[in-house]
């Protein structure tokens, strides 16, 4: 819900990993 890119990843890999990856990519 934090970001669109996190929606698909959260369901498969997990919210923790998705948020970390998304934050790094966004930064």
N, CA, C and O atoms as a GROMACS GRO file, in nm:
protein
  108
    1UNK      N    1   0.084  -0.119   0.000
    1UNK     CA    2   0.000   0.000   0.000
    1UNK      C    3   0.088   0.125   0.000
    1UNK      O    4   0.043   0.234  -0.036
    2UNK      N    5   0.212   0.109   0.040
    2UNK     CA    6   0.302   0.224   0.041
    2UNK      C    7   0.328   0.271  -0.101
    2UNK      O    8   0.334   0.391  -0.128
    3UNK      N    9   0.345   0.174  -0.193
    3UNK     CA   10   0.374   0.210  -0.332
    3UNK      C   11   0.319   0.106  -0.428
    3UNK      O   12   0.297  -0.008  -0.389
    4UNK      N   13   0.296   0.144  -0.551
    4UNK     CA   14   0.242   0.049  -0.650
    4UNK      C   15   0.338  -0.068  -0.671
    4UNK      O   16   0.294  -0.182  -0.682
    5UNK      N   17   0.467  -0.039  -0.678
    5UNK     CA   18   0.566  -0.145  -0.702
    5UNK      C   19   0.568  -0.247  -0.588
    5UNK      O   20   0.611  -0.361  -0.607
    6UNK      N   21   0.523  -0.206  -0.472
    6UNK     CA   22   0.526  -0.296  -0.356
    6UNK      C   23   0.408  -0.392  -0.356
    6UNK      O   24   0.412  -0.496  -0.290
    7UNK      N   25   0.303  -0.357  -0.430
    7UNK     CA   26   0.183  -0.442  -0.431
    7UNK      C   27   0.215  -0.583  -0.480
    7UNK      O   28   0.186  -0.680  -0.409
    8UNK      N   29   0.272  -0.600  -0.599
    8UNK     CA   30   0.301  -0.734  -0.651
    8UNK      C   31   0.407  -0.807  -0.570
    8UNK      O   32   0.396  -0.928  -0.547
    9UNK      N   33   0.509  -0.737  -0.525
    9UNK     CA   34   0.618  -0.801  -0.450
    9UNK      C   35   0.572  -0.843  -0.311
    9UNK      O   36   0.614  -0.947  -0.261
   10UNK      N   37   0.487  -0.764  -0.249
   10UNK     CA   38   0.442  -0.795  -0.112
   10UNK      C   39   0.370  -0.929  -0.109
   10UNK      O   40   0.383  -1.004  -0.012
   11UNK      N   41   0.296  -0.959  -0.213
   11UNK     CA   42   0.220  -1.084  -0.216
   11UNK      C   43   0.310  -1.205  -0.234
   11UNK      O   44   0.277  -1.314  -0.187
   12UNK      N   45   0.423  -1.187  -0.300
   12UNK     CA   46   0.510  -1.303  -0.329
   12UNK      C   47   0.629  -1.309  -0.233
   12UNK      O   48   0.644  -1.407  -0.159
   13UNK      N   49   0.712  -1.209  -0.233
   13UNK     CA   50   0.834  -1.213  -0.149
   13UNK      C   51   0.800  -1.176  -0.004
   13UNK      O   52   0.845  -1.243   0.089
   14UNK      N   53   0.721  -1.072   0.015
   14UNK     CA   54   0.691  -1.030   0.153
   14UNK      C   55   0.701  -0.880   0.166
   14UNK      O   56   0.778  -0.817   0.094
   15UNK      N   57   0.624  -0.823   0.254
   15UNK     CA   58   0.623  -0.677   0.267
   15UNK      C   59   0.760  -0.625   0.313
   15UNK      O   60   0.808  -0.524   0.262
   16UNK      N   61   0.822  -0.693   0.408
   16UNK     CA   62   0.951  -0.645   0.460
   16UNK      C   63   1.052  -0.630   0.347
   16UNK      O   64   1.114  -0.524   0.332
   17UNK      N   65   1.070  -0.735   0.268
   17UNK     CA   66   1.169  -0.731   0.161
   17UNK      C   67   1.126  -0.633   0.053
   17UNK      O   68   1.209  -0.559  -0.002
   18UNK      N   69   0.998  -0.631   0.022
   18UNK     CA   70   0.950  -0.542  -0.085
   18UNK      C   71   0.973  -0.396  -0.048
   18UNK      O   72   1.022  -0.317  -0.129
   19UNK      N   73   0.938  -0.361   0.074
   19UNK     CA   74   0.954  -0.221   0.117
   19UNK      C   75   1.102  -0.183   0.113
   19UNK      O   76   1.137  -0.074   0.069
   20UNK      N   77   1.188  -0.273   0.159
   20UNK     CA   78   1.332  -0.244   0.160
   20UNK      C   79   1.382  -0.222   0.017
   20UNK      O   80   1.453  -0.126  -0.011
   21UNK      N   81   1.345  -0.312  -0.071
   21UNK     CA   82   1.390  -0.300  -0.211
   21UNK      C   83   1.330  -0.176  -0.275
   21UNK      O   84   1.400  -0.103  -0.346
   22UNK      N   85   1.204  -0.152  -0.250
   22UNK     CA   86   1.137  -0.036  -0.310
   22UNK      C   87   1.200   0.094  -0.260
   22UNK      O   88   1.223   0.186  -0.338
   23UNK      N   89   1.227   0.102  -0.131
   23UNK     CA   90   1.286   0.223  -0.074
   23UNK      C   91   1.424   0.248  -0.135
   23UNK      O   92   1.458   0.362  -0.167
   24UNK      N   93   1.501   0.144  -0.151
   24UNK     CA   94   1.636   0.159  -0.206
   24UNK      C   95   1.628   0.203  -0.351
   24UNK      O   96   1.705   0.288  -0.395
   25UNK      N   97   1.534   0.147  -0.425
   25UNK     CA   98   1.521   0.182  -0.567
   25UNK      C   99   1.469   0.324  -0.580
   25UNK      O  100   1.513   0.399  -0.668
   26UNK      N  101   1.376   0.362  -0.495
   26UNK     CA  102   1.319   0.497  -0.500
   26UNK      C  103   1.424   0.599  -0.462
   26UNK      O  104   1.431   0.707  -0.521
   27UNK      N  105   1.506   0.567  -0.364
   27UNK     CA  106   1.608   0.660  -0.318
   27UNK      C  107   1.715   0.674  -0.426
   27UNK      O  108   1.811   0.748  -0.408
   0.00000   0.00000   0.00000
